[in-house]
């Protein structure tokens, strides 16, 4: 018998194999929300605050921003795939896939907002 390879939770999430509820509320809302707290704090300080930072602090800030947006891409891809699987499962059962489509709409609006904020 072939031994089934175990996937860790990060791979399962990336593939959209976690539930839509877990993907949206735990990973996106709690996880990415917690990771955004330092960025919210830094943006509340204003642009002049960055001029007071040391070179090491600026480097850390840049690395953190890169880490955050890389993580956000991972979170959004996994969430999109989870919504796709949710829709597929609901259609097979001839049930409403509303929450999957609502997640798509929410994600598109959120991504538009992120891009808008990035260039502001």
C-alpha positions in Angstrom: 0.0 0.0 0.0 1.2 3.4 -0.9 1.9 5.6 2.1 -0.1 8.9 1.9 2.2 11.9 2.4 1.2 14.1 5.3 0.7 17.7 4.5 1.3 20.3 7.1 -1.3 23.0 7.8 0.6 25.7 5.8 0.5 23.6 2.6 -3.2 22.6 3.2 -4.1 26.3 3.6 -2.2 27.3 0.5 -4.1 24.6 -1.5 -7.4 25.8 -0.1 -8.0 22.6 1.8 -8.9 24.4 5.1 -12.5 25.4 5.7 -13.7 28.7 4.5 -14.6 29.6 8.1 -11.1 28.8 9.3 -9.5 30.6 6.4 -11.5 33.8 6.7 -11.9 34.2 10.4 -8.8 32.6 11.9 -6.1 33.1 9.2 -7.2 36.3 7.6 -9.0 38.2 10.4 -7.1 37.1 13.4 -3.7 36.2 11.9 -3.2 38.9 9.3 -5.0 41.3 11.6 -2.5 40.7 14.3 0.4 41.1 11.9 -1.0 44.4 10.7 -0.9 46.0 14.2 2.7 47.2 13.9 2.0 48.7 10.5 -1.1 50.5 11.8 1.0 51.8 14.7 3.8 53.0 12.4 1.4 54.7 10.0 -0.3 56.5 12.9 3.1 58.1 13.7 3.3 59.9 10.4 6.0 60.2 7.8 8.2 62.5 10.0 8.6 59.7 12.5 10.5 57.6 9.9 13.2 60.3 9.7 13.9 59.8 13.4 14.7 56.1 13.0 18.2 54.6 13.0 19.5 52.8 9.9 18.9 49.5 11.6 15.3 50.4 12.5 14.6 51.5 8.9 16.0 48.2 7.6 13.9 46.2 10.1 10.8 48.3 9.0 11.5 47.5 5.3 11.9 43.8 6.1 8.7 43.8 8.1 6.7 45.4 5.3 8.1 42.9 2.8 7.3 40.0 5.3 3.8 41.4 5.8 2.9 41.8 2.2 4.4 38.3 1.3 2.3 36.8 4.1 -0.8 38.7 2.8 -0.3 37.2 -0.6 -0.1 33.8 0.9 -3.3 34.4 3.0 -5.3 35.8 0.1 -4.3 33.0 -2.2 -5.3 30.4 0.3 -8.5 32.2 1.1 -9.4 32.4 -2.6 -8.8 28.7 -3.1 -10.8 27.9 0.0 -13.7 29.9 -1.3 -13.4 28.1 -4.6 -13.6 24.7 -3.0 -16.5 25.9 -0.8 -18.4 27.0 -3.9 -17.6 23.7 -5.7 -18.8 21.6 -2.7 -22.0 23.6 -2.3 -22.8 23.3 -6.0 -22.4 19.5 -5.8 -24.9 19.4 -3.0 -27.2 21.9 -4.8 -26.9 24.3 -1.9 -26.3 28.0 -1.7 -22.7 29.0 -2.3 -23.3 32.6 -1.1 -20.5 32.8 1.4 -18.0 31.7 -1.2 -19.1 34.4 -3.6 -19.3 36.9 -0.8 -15.7 36.1 0.0 -14.7 36.7 -3.6 -16.3 40.1 -3.5 -14.8 41.0 -0.2 -11.3 40.0 -1.4 -11.6 42.0 -4.6 -12.7 45.1 -2.7 -9.9 44.5 -0.1 -7.2 44.2 -2.7 -8.4 47.3 -4.5 -8.2 49.1 -1.1 -4.7 47.8 -0.4 -3.5 49.0 -3.8 -5.1 52.4 -3.3 -3.5 52.7 0.1 -0.1 51.6 -1.2 -0.1 54.4 -3.8 -1.5 57.1 -1.5 
